[in-house]
Structure formats: C-alpha cells, structure tokens
Amino acid sequence: MYKIGQVVLAKAGKEKGQIFVIVWVDDKYVGLSDGKRLKTDNPKKKSFKHIKLYCKDCLNESDVLDKNPRVNALIRKFLSDKRSQ
C-alpha cells in the first residue's frame, strides 16, 4: 500500500497535520522523515492508521535510501514545494 518516497500526512499524535516522506516500510509501521527535525537516520515510527497519502508525487526510492547527508536537504526542499502548492 505505502511505498518508500511517498508523501504522507500525519492524522494523529504530536505531528498531526504535518507532511512527511516515508523512508522505510514495515508490515504495520512506516518511518517518516521531514529532513529537519526527523532526519533519515532517526525517523518517526508511525502506524498505517495514523497516516494518509498526501499527494501522488513521490521521491525516488534510491534517493531516499542513499546514505548521503544531502538526502535530508532533498527531502526538505521536496516537502517545501509540496506545501506551497
């Protein structure tokens, strides 16, 4: 259902109303990153029922899984563009 690189909206918790990029997917949970507070090396663990798909656009899975520190900057820029639309 959810894939790495998709943009999702948090429906519950402290992050309610914020958008994130999925950095890993489990059978029950996803790891979310915003590139600023929640970086790719320490993502937020959220249940599927507490998120929903925000838009159809997504980042390339290979870009998100890259261990380069510039990945966080890429995520910040991508989410910034999505918020302004």
Secondary structure, 3 states (H helix, E strand, C coil): CCCCCEEEEECCCCCCCCEEEEEEECCCEEEEECCCCCCCCCCEEEEHHHEEEEEEEECCHHHHHCCCCHHHHHHHHHHHHHHHC
